[in-house]
Amino acid sequence: MRRHWQKKPLLIRNALPGFKPFLSRQQLFAMAADEAVESRLIVHQSKGWTLKQGPLARTALPPIKQPRWTLLVQGVDLHVNAAHELLQRFRFVPDARLDDLMISWASDGGGVGPHFDSYDVFLLQASGQRHWRIGRQKDLTLEEGMPLKILSNFEPEEEHLLNPGDMLYLPPRWAHDGVAVGDDCMTYSVGFRVPQRGGLAGELLQRMADDFEDATLYRDPSQPATATPAAMPPALEAFAVDALQRLLAERQSLACALGEVMTEPKPRVWFEEPETNWAPGAMQLDRRTRMMYDQRHVFINGESLRAGGADARLMRALADERCLSAAQVQRASTDARALLQDWFEAGWLHAGPKA
């Protein structure tokens, strides 16, 4: 983190020695046909690039032996426990920054063209080989009329051939171009969240405004008669500025809004009700559950609650470890156990460490 994070690339040979894909090609193709899974098909032909959004039936995919096509399946960690477990190995970065695991399968010569991302990425080779060219790109001009954001004047500085178990880390805005070598290339991409300042501010203000209670009405007893009625009154602008300042001064409301935004489940995520009844034993968070905390609050799946003392320590342990032992649950207060039961019944956590 000190030497490379958001600073320079890092090639790690044998990062995961003997690594084997946890999904076969057939299983990945089946996922792409599921409406609940985000997927894309990218084909590079002599006439140019084509992009098709999923769901993608097997009949919509080109033949295996056809060169230069790629299938991208996003958010695999939300659907496959093994993918979720792999993603947990990257929790040396705060959960608020960790996003998802994407799997790309490519035929010989397949790729998505030279491009750059606005986020950090770890590229783990799962099967086959991929040839990477990377560089610090100053000219970010994109090809016009393309369905993909492809750099016009890519200038690579380094080249690496990755084998299964090898991994390449790239900071944001490092240009890269990965091309499959052979007919069965599978790459796992661990991506990170990068909140955009304006977008985050908008989401926070919207959430805070919903709970902001100030019934003060605008008054203008000194307003004279005017010959320019369309002009915005300066006093009204000052009233609006004061309203925003008072809203932002609600630091507890801001903290809650931030935690709720960062733990909001993704749009295609839903939870299943449990098939068994609640019992106070070992618990584990569902792979789709997002849970975080700050000094005063606990956040889970877009909700926030105040927590202190032993209850706060228990909830923080659950958020950090994503599981609780039976002894921890049995020692929990009545209020904490009631919360755990509510979350269990909502499908946010499950019984047993292997659930």
C-alpha positions as CSV (number, residue, x, y, z in Angstrom):
1,M,0.0,0.0,0.0
2,R,2.8,2.4,0.9
3,R,4.8,1.8,-2.3
4,H,2.2,1.1,-5.0
5,W,-1.4,2.0,-4.0
6,Q,-2.5,4.8,-6.4
7,K,1.1,5.4,-7.3
8,K,2.6,2.7,-9.6
9,P,1.8,-0.7,-11.1
10,L,2.8,-3.9,-9.4
11,L,3.3,-7.3,-11.2
12,I,3.0,-10.2,-8.7
13,R,4.2,-13.5,-10.1
14,N,2.5,-16.5,-8.5
15,A,0.3,-14.3,-6.3
16,L,-2.0,-17.3,-5.8
17,P,0.1,-20.4,-6.6
18,G,-1.8,-23.2,-8.3
19,F,-4.9,-21.1,-8.7
20,K,-7.8,-22.8,-10.5
21,P,-11.0,-21.0,-11.8
22,F,-14.0,-21.6,-9.5
23,L,-16.3,-21.3,-12.5
24,S,-16.0,-23.2,-15.7
25,R,-16.6,-21.6,-19.1
26,Q,-20.0,-23.2,-19.3
27,Q,-21.0,-21.9,-15.9
28,L,-19.8,-18.4,-16.7
29,F,-21.8,-18.5,-20.0
30,A,-24.9,-19.6,-18.1
31,M,-24.5,-16.7,-15.7
32,A,-24.4,-14.2,-18.6
33,A,-27.9,-15.5,-19.6
34,D,-29.3,-14.6,-16.2
35,E,-31.3,-11.3,-16.0
36,A,-30.1,-10.8,-12.5
37,V,-26.5,-10.7,-13.7
38,E,-24.8,-7.8,-15.5
39,S,-22.9,-9.0,-18.6
40,R,-21.5,-7.6,-21.9
41,L,-20.3,-9.1,-25.1
42,I,-17.5,-7.3,-27.0
43,V,-16.4,-8.5,-30.5
44,H,-13.5,-7.0,-32.4
45,Q,-13.7,-7.6,-36.2
46,S,-12.0,-6.0,-39.2
47,K,-14.9,-3.5,-39.5
48,G,-14.5,-2.4,-35.9
49,W,-15.8,-3.1,-32.4
50,T,-19.3,-4.1,-31.3
51,L,-20.8,-4.1,-27.8
52,K,-23.9,-6.0,-26.7
53,Q,-25.4,-5.8,-23.2
54,G,-26.8,-8.8,-21.4
55,P,-28.6,-11.0,-20.6
56,L,-26.9,-13.0,-23.3
57,A,-28.2,-16.5,-24.2
58,R,-25.6,-19.0,-25.3
59,T,-26.9,-18.7,-28.9
60,A,-26.1,-15.0,-28.8
61,L,-22.4,-15.7,-28.2
62,P,-19.9,-16.4,-31.0
63,P,-18.4,-19.8,-31.6
64,I,-15.6,-20.7,-29.1
65,K,-13.0,-20.9,-32.0
66,Q,-13.9,-17.5,-33.4
67,P,-11.1,-15.2,-32.4
68,R,-11.2,-11.7,-30.8
69,W,-14.3,-11.8,-28.7
70,T,-14.8,-11.2,-25.0
71,L,-17.5,-11.9,-22.5
72,L,-17.6,-9.8,-19.3
73,V,-19.6,-10.8,-16.3
74,Q,-19.9,-8.2,-13.6
75,G,-20.5,-8.6,-9.8
76,V,-19.8,-12.4,-9.7
77,D,-19.2,-12.1,-6.0
78,L,-22.9,-11.3,-5.5
79,H,-23.9,-14.7,-6.9
80,V,-21.1,-17.1,-6.2
81,N,-19.7,-17.8,-2.7
82,A,-16.2,-18.7,-4.0
83,A,-16.0,-15.3,-5.8
84,H,-17.1,-13.5,-2.6
85,E,-14.4,-15.4,-0.6
86,L,-11.8,-14.4,-3.1
87,L,-12.9,-10.7,-2.9
88,Q,-12.5,-10.9,0.9
89,R,-8.7,-11.4,0.4
90,F,-8.6,-7.8,-0.8
91,R,-10.0,-6.3,2.4
92,F,-6.6,-4.7,3.2
93,V,-8.5,-1.8,1.6
94,P,-11.5,-0.4,3.5
95,D,-14.9,-2.0,2.5
96,A,-16.1,1.5,1.5
97,R,-13.7,1.3,-1.4
98,L,-14.0,-2.4,-2.4
99,D,-16.5,-2.9,-5.2
100,D,-16.8,-6.2,-7.0
101,L,-15.2,-9.1,-8.9
102,M,-15.6,-9.2,-12.7
103,I,-14.7,-12.2,-14.8
104,S,-13.8,-11.9,-18.4
105,W,-13.5,-14.8,-20.8
106,A,-11.9,-14.3,-24.1
107,S,-11.1,-16.3,-27.2
108,D,-7.7,-16.0,-28.9
109,G,-6.9,-12.3,-29.5
110,G,-9.9,-11.2,-27.5
111,G,-9.8,-8.0,-25.4
112,V,-11.5,-4.7,-24.9
113,G,-8.9,-2.4,-26.5
114,P,-6.5,0.0,-25.0
115,H,-8.3,2.1,-22.3
116,F,-7.9,3.5,-18.8
117,D,-10.1,3.1,-15.7
118,S,-10.8,5.8,-13.1
119,Y,-10.4,3.2,-10.3
120,D,-7.7,0.8,-9.0
121,V,-7.8,-2.7,-10.3
122,F,-6.2,-6.0,-9.6
123,L,-6.0,-8.3,-12.7
124,L,-5.7,-12.0,-11.6
125,Q,-5.1,-14.5,-14.4
126,A,-7.4,-17.5,-13.7
127,S,-6.8,-19.7,-16.8
128,G,-4.9,-19.4,-20.1
129,Q,-2.6,-16.5,-20.8
130,R,-3.1,-12.8,-21.3
131,H,-0.6,-10.3,-22.8
132,W,-0.7,-6.9,-21.1
133,R,0.7,-3.7,-22.4
134,I,0.5,-0.8,-19.8
135,G,1.7,2.8,-19.7
136,R,1.2,6.2,-18.1
137,Q,-1.0,7.8,-20.8
138,K,-0.9,11.6,-21.1
139,D,-3.0,11.8,-24.3
140,L,-6.5,10.6,-23.2
141,T,-8.1,11.2,-26.6
142,L,-10.7,8.5,-27.4
143,E,-11.6,7.0,-30.7
144,E,-14.7,8.6,-32.1
145,G,-17.8,6.7,-33.0
146,M,-16.9,3.6,-30.9
147,P,-19.2,1.8,-28.5
148,L,-16.2,1.4,-26.2
149,K,-13.8,4.1,-24.7
150,I,-10.7,3.2,-26.7
151,L,-7.6,5.3,-26.6
152,S,-6.6,6.8,-30.0
153,N,-2.9,7.1,-29.3
154,F,-1.9,4.4,-26.8
155,E,1.8,4.4,-25.9
156,P,2.7,1.4,-23.8
157,E,5.8,1.5,-21.6
158,E,5.8,-2.1,-20.3
159,E,4.6,-5.6,-21.5
160,H,3.8,-8.6,-19.3
161,L,2.5,-12.1,-20.1
162,L,0.4,-13.4,-17.3
163,N,-0.1,-17.1,-16.5
164,P,-2.6,-18.6,-14.1
165,G,-2.0,-17.3,-10.5
166,D,-0.1,-14.2,-11.7
167,M,-1.7,-10.8,-10.8
168,L,-1.2,-7.2,-12.1
169,Y,-2.2,-4.2,-10.0
170,L,-2.9,-0.9,-11.9
171,P,-3.6,2.5,-10.3
172,P,-6.3,4.7,-11.7
173,R,-5.7,6.2,-15.1
174,W,-2.9,3.8,-16.1
175,A,-3.7,2.9,-19.6
176,H,-3.7,-0.8,-20.4
177,D,-4.5,-3.3,-23.2
178,G,-4.9,-7.0,-22.4
179,V,-5.1,-9.5,-25.2
180,A,-5.9,-13.2,-24.8
181,V,-3.3,-15.7,-25.9
182,G,-5.0,-19.0,-26.8
183,D,-8.6,-20.1,-26.9
184,D,-9.5,-20.2,-23.2
185,C,-8.3,-17.1,-21.4
186,M,-10.1,-16.1,-18.2
187,T,-9.2,-13.1,-16.1
188,Y,-10.6,-12.0,-12.7
189,S,-10.7,-8.3,-12.2
190,V,-11.1,-6.9,-8.6
191,G,-12.4,-3.3,-8.9
192,F,-12.8,-0.5,-6.4
193,R,-15.4,2.1,-5.8
194,V,-14.5,5.8,-6.5
195,P,-17.3,8.1,-5.3
196,Q,-17.5,11.2,-7.5
197,R,-17.5,14.4,-5.5
198,G,-20.6,15.9,-7.1
199,G,-22.6,12.7,-7.2
200,L,-21.8,11.9,-3.6
201,A,-22.7,15.4,-2.4
202,G,-26.1,15.1,-4.2
203,E,-26.9,11.7,-2.6
204,L,-25.9,12.9,0.8
205,L,-27.9,16.1,0.5
206,Q,-31.0,14.2,-0.6
207,R,-30.8,11.8,2.3
208,M,-30.1,14.5,4.8
209,A,-32.9,16.7,3.5
210,D,-35.4,13.9,4.0
211,D,-34.7,14.1,7.8
212,F,-34.0,17.8,8.1
213,E,-36.7,19.4,10.2
214,D,-36.6,23.2,10.2
215,A,-40.0,24.9,9.7
216,T,-38.6,28.4,9.5
217,L,-40.3,30.3,6.7
218,Y,-38.8,33.0,4.6
219,R,-39.7,36.6,5.6
220,D,-39.1,39.9,3.9
221,P,-40.7,42.7,5.9
222,S,-38.2,45.2,4.5
223,Q,-38.9,44.4,0.9
224,P,-39.7,47.6,-1.0
225,A,-41.9,47.9,-4.1
226,T,-39.9,46.9,-7.2
227,A,-39.8,47.8,-10.8
228,T,-37.8,44.7,-11.6
229,P,-40.0,41.8,-10.3
230,A,-38.1,39.1,-12.2
231,A,-34.8,39.8,-10.3
232,M,-33.9,37.2,-7.7
233,P,-34.0,38.9,-4.2
234,P,-30.5,38.8,-2.6
235,A,-32.2,38.1,0.8
236,L,-33.7,34.9,-0.7
237,E,-30.3,33.7,-1.9
238,A,-28.9,34.4,1.6
239,F,-31.8,32.4,3.1
240,A,-31.0,29.5,0.9
241,V,-27.3,29.6,1.7
242,D,-28.2,29.6,5.4
243,A,-30.5,26.7,5.0
244,L,-27.7,24.6,3.3
245,Q,-25.2,25.6,6.0
246,R,-27.6,24.5,8.8
247,L,-28.2,21.2,7.0
248,L,-24.5,20.5,6.7
249,A,-23.9,21.5,10.3
250,E,-25.9,18.4,11.3
251,R,-22.8,16.3,11.5
252,Q,-24.6,13.2,12.9
253,S,-27.0,13.4,10.0
254,L,-24.1,13.7,7.6
255,A,-22.4,10.6,9.2
256,C,-25.6,8.6,8.9
257,A,-26.2,9.6,5.3
258,L,-22.6,8.7,4.3
259,G,-22.9,5.3,5.9
260,E,-26.3,4.6,4.4
261,V,-25.0,5.6,0.9
262,M,-21.9,3.5,1.1
263,T,-23.8,0.4,2.3
264,E,-26.8,0.7,-0.1
265,P,-27.1,-2.6,-2.0
266,K,-26.6,-2.6,-5.7
267,P,-29.7,-2.2,-7.9
268,R,-30.0,-5.9,-8.9
269,V,-29.5,-7.2,-5.4
270,W,-32.3,-8.8,-3.3
271,F,-32.3,-11.1,-0.3
272,E,-34.2,-14.4,0.3
273,E,-36.2,-15.1,3.4
274,P,-34.7,-17.9,5.5
275,E,-36.0,-21.4,5.3
276,T,-35.3,-22.0,9.0
277,N,-36.4,-20.3,12.2
278,W,-34.1,-17.9,14.1
279,A,-31.8,-19.5,16.7
280,P,-29.1,-17.6,18.7
281,G,-26.1,-19.4,17.3
282,A,-23.1,-18.8,15.0
283,M,-23.9,-16.2,12.4
284,Q,-22.4,-15.1,9.1
285,L,-23.3,-12.1,6.9
286,D,-24.9,-12.9,3.5
287,R,-22.4,-12.3,0.7
288,R,-24.6,-9.5,-0.7
289,T,-24.7,-7.7,2.7
290,R,-22.7,-4.5,3.1
291,M,-21.9,-3.6,6.7
292,M,-19.7,-0.8,8.0
293,Y,-19.4,1.4,11.1
294,D,-18.0,4.7,12.5
295,Q,-17.4,5.8,16.1
296,R,-21.1,6.2,16.9
297,H,-23.1,4.2,14.3
298,V,-23.5,0.9,12.5
299,F,-24.5,0.8,8.9
300,I,-26.0,-2.2,7.1
301,N,-27.6,-2.4,3.7
302,G,-28.5,1.3,3.5
303,E,-29.7,1.6,7.1
304,S,-28.0,3.3,10.1
305,L,-28.4,2.9,13.9
306,R,-26.7,4.3,16.9
307,A,-24.6,1.8,18.9
308,G,-22.4,2.1,21.9
309,G,-20.6,-0.1,24.5
310,A,-20.7,-3.9,24.2
311,D,-23.3,-3.8,21.5
312,A,-21.2,-1.6,19.3
313,R,-18.1,-3.8,19.8
314,L,-20.2,-6.8,18.8
315,M,-21.5,-5.1,15.7
316,R,-18.1,-3.9,14.7
317,A,-16.7,-7.4,15.1
318,L,-19.5,-8.7,12.8
319,A,-18.8,-6.0,10.2
320,D,-15.0,-6.6,10.3
321,E,-15.1,-10.4,10.4
322,R,-18.4,-10.9,8.7
323,C,-19.3,-13.6,11.2
324,L,-20.0,-14.2,14.9
325,S,-19.4,-17.3,17.0
326,A,-22.2,-18.9,18.9
327,A,-20.6,-17.7,22.1
328,Q,-20.6,-14.1,20.9
329,V,-24.2,-14.2,19.9
330,Q,-25.3,-15.9,23.2
331,R,-23.4,-13.2,25.2
332,A,-25.1,-10.4,23.3
333,S,-27.6,-8.1,24.9
334,T,-31.4,-8.6,24.4
335,D,-31.4,-5.6,22.0
336,A,-28.5,-6.8,20.0
337,R,-30.0,-10.3,19.6
338,A,-33.2,-8.7,18.5
339,L,-31.4,-6.8,15.8
340,L,-29.6,-10.0,14.7
341,Q,-32.9,-11.8,14.5
342,D,-34.4,-9.0,12.4
343,W,-31.4,-9.2,10.0
344,F,-31.7,-13.0,9.9
345,E,-35.3,-12.8,9.0
346,A,-34.6,-10.2,6.3
347,G,-32.0,-12.6,4.8
348,W,-29.1,-10.3,5.6
349,L,-27.3,-12.9,7.6
350,H,-27.4,-16.6,8.0
351,A,-26.9,-19.3,10.6
352,G,-23.5,-21.0,10.7
353,P,-20.0,-19.9,9.6
354,K,-20.5,-21.7,6.2
355,A,-23.9,-20.3,5.4
